């Protein structure tokens, strides 16, 4: 199973909700994944969790002083750098 991050979705999630709400959503989705659900449902939940975690990380970068656009670029480069390894 491979989940891909979607930067436009991460941006919208970042803009739409504070990190506490995003984390609460991740917690609910993780609990959902522990239930007896279909593979397709796991794929959708995994994709959502991936993008939510990206938005949480962008919040952290902005909190540490980066502008939104720079935080999104930094996050994207970090992910792409880890893929290249």
N, C-alpha and C positions, 0 to 999 in steps of 0.2 A: 504494500500500500504506500503510495507516494502522494503527499499533500503539497500543493503549490500555494505559495503566498501570492496574493493579488494586491499590489500596492494601492490601486484606486479604492479597493474595499477597505484596506487598512486605514487609509486617509479618512474615509467616511466614518469608520468606527471610532477613530481617534477624535474626530470633530463632534461626534454624536453623543459620546458618553465619557464620564470620568473613569479613571482606571479601576476604582472600586466596583463600579457596575459591570465593567468588562470582566473583571476577575470573578464576580458572582456568576456571570453567564458561563464562563469557562467551567466553574465548579459544577453547575447544573449539567452542562454537556458531558463532563467527565463522568458524572453519576449515571447519566443516560447510557453512556458507552459501556458501563459495567453491567447493564441489564442484558437480557437475552434479545438482542435486536439483529436485524438483517444486515448483511455486509454493506448493502447500499446505504443504509441508514448510518452505519459506522463511518463510511466514506464521507458523507455529508457532514456529520458531526466533527470528524477529524479536520475537514477543510475549514469549518467555522472556528474550531479551536485554534488552528494555525494562524488564521487572520486576526482573531481576537488577541492572541498572545503578541502578535506583531504590533497591534495598536497599543497594547499595554507598554511594550518596550519603547514605542515612539513617545508616549506620555513621559516615561522616565527620562528619555534623552532631552525632551523639552524642559522638564523640571530641572535638569542639570545645566540649562542655559542655551541649548540650541534652538534656533528658529524651527518652526514646523517643517518647512521645506528641507532644511539641512538635516533635521532629525530623520525624515523619511529617506533621504538620500543615504545617510549614514547607515540606517537600518538595512536598506536594500543592498548596499555594498558589503555589509557584514554577512548577510545571507548568501550573496553571490560568492563571496570569498570562501565561505565554508563549503559551498558546493564544489568549488574548484579543487579543494584538497583531496 
